[in-house]
Amino acid sequence: MNAAITREQVHFIGESCSSDDTFDATATRLIKDQRRLSRFFEQNAEPMGLVAGQVSLYMLSVCIRIFEQAGGRLRKVSGDAIIAARKRVQPMLPALMPADEDFAERAKAIVTRAQPHILDEVLWALYTRPQETDEQADLEPNQKALVYIMLWTAVEALDAAWTPSKGWTPENFVLPEGAEGPPEA
């Protein structure tokens, strides 16, 4: 497992994606470049419905972008890496469920998650982010939980495929002047 990208950097990159009018093209490229991972999402998101599937793919593209923007090298996630990530996540699911009002807090309490700040940003986006527009999806609790579990699996696989730049440390990131920091956890 790599050192955790800081919450400040994760939030900054995530918010940059949502405010970038051209991010759709970037998201398409990122999803295309990580085809095995996107196929895993497409196959597993189908039972959740169209909206939840679209939300999960968009959030996957943001997670990929965070690794890409953090620097270093992000290899393509292999089928074996997805299987290994599922094997790391699945044993923790009984302690995580049910998909109730305490789901996000139980998820944050799992200390063995790869890149916990990315996953905390996912939880914030799914559970606490203020609804800024009518276009934002309002997912059912079970859909939110499934989106999170799929993204957790993806982040585990992406972290295994990511090699930070030589000399990179989380402390190297400085929030640009005027940028907002992450929301309180």
Phi, psi and omega in degrees: 000136178280162172299149183285131171296140185294154178299323179298314181292317179302311182295318180300312180293317179300314179292327177297323178296314184289336180264356182271113181295341181260007184295334179304318179293320178296316180300318178299316179297315182298316179295319179294320181292331179251058188300319180298318180293319179291326175295319176304316179294314181300318180292319184274340181275341183307314180294342181281341182107166186297311184296311180298323177296319178293319178299315182295319179293320177297313181294326175299316181297324177294317179299316178299317181299323179298314177298316181299315183285338178291343178097170182094207184237128176246108178281165174292137178285130181270165175300320178296325179292324177294317178298316179297320179295318178298322180292332177283324185278315189304320180296341182268352184295321179301324178285338183277323185278157015272175180275067182251193183292345179261004183305310184298320179293320177296321179297315179297332183285348179281107188278349183269008180290137171288143177047063183300332181289326174295315182291327175293325176294322176299314179299318178299315181296322182280324191248330188235342182304132178296140177288106184271335181221161177290344183280345180293137184286139174251101185268153175289156181306317179294324178294315178301315181297317180293320176300314180300314182298319177295318179291325176300314178300316180297317181296322175301314181292319179294320179297322178292333181269355185258131172242112180298160176300151178301131180083000180291136169223153179303329183290347180292339183279131175239126180298126180302148181302134179087348179282144179278142175283176182291157176292158177297141182289000000 
